Amino acid sequence: MKEGKLDCEQLIKSKPSSDRSYKAETLRLMKIRDQIAEIADTKEPTLALIEGLAFAIRSTTALVQLAGLNYLVREMLVERNIPFIIVSPTTLKKFITGSGTAKKDVMLLETFKRYGISFADDNLADGYALSRCGLALLGEETEKLTLKQQEVVKLLMEQL
């Protein structure tokens, strides 16, 4: 986010290669981090929001990879002096739907109802939700926030 405006929409996809070594896995995560760094260098955001880890994830391998990527991105943001906030999945759901236990289809529906934008991919919807949460943290559209959204913003402000 830069100057309170949504400035970029990009979905980065990466599948593990047939090489299952730790080195190949690390290189893949570093490549994703580098793609995110390129966006940060180009757009120069004033704030970044990162979705926290979903500990209920079924695959421990996926959780370890996401945790590794999460910290690689944090490191990159710190190196660039870009402030960031970690938003737990339940907090993000509460911001959009009012409930921290909402299912993905409810997130998609509420994003459409609230903001008039639809997504076929729930990852893009989550990214958009993070950006809306970031705008609220930057003081944009505060008069339009629900009570639940105001609660989320107050909670997240503690990280700044």
Residue pairs with C-beta under 8 A, 6 or more apart in sequence:
1 7
1 45
1 46
1 47
1 48
1 49
1 131
1 134
1 135
1 138
2 43
2 44
2 45
2 46
3 46
4 135
4 138
4 139
4 140
6 131
6 135
7 43
7 45
8 39
8 43
9 124
9 127
9 128
10 39
11 121
11 123
11 124
11 127
12 32
12 35
12 36
14 28
14 31
14 32
16 24
16 25
16 28
17 24
17 28
25 65
26 68
29 65
29 68
29 69
29 72
30 72
32 69
32 72
33 69
33 72
33 73
33 76
36 73
36 76
37 76
37 80
40 48
40 76
40 77
40 80
40 82
41 80
45 82
46 82
46 83
46 138
47 82
47 83
47 84
47 85
47 134
47 137
47 138
48 77
48 82
48 83
48 84
48 85
48 134
49 84
49 85
49 86
49 87
49 130
49 131
49 133
49 134
49 137
50 70
50 73
50 74
50 84
50 85
50 86
50 87
50 130
51 86
51 87
51 88
51 89
51 92
51 126
51 130
52 70
52 86
52 87
52 88
52 89
52 91
53 63
53 66
53 67
53 70
54 63
54 66
54 89
55 63
57 63
57 66
74 84
77 83
77 84
83 160
85 134
85 137
85 156
85 159
85 160
86 159
87 95
87 130
87 133
87 156
90 100
90 101
91 100
91 152
91 155
91 156
92 126
92 129
92 130
92 133
93 99
93 100
93 101
93 102
93 107
94 100
94 148
94 151
94 152
95 129
95 132
95 133
95 136
95 148
95 149
95 152
96 102
96 107
96 110
96 111
96 114
96 129
96 132
97 106
97 107
97 110
98 146
98 148
99 106
102 110
104 122
104 125
107 122
107 125
107 126
107 129
108 118
108 119
108 122
108 125
111 117
111 118
111 119
111 125
111 128
111 129
112 118
115 128
115 132
117 128
119 125
119 128
133 152
133 153
133 156
135 141
136 142
136 145
136 149
136 152
136 153
137 153
137 156
137 157
137 160
142 153
145 153
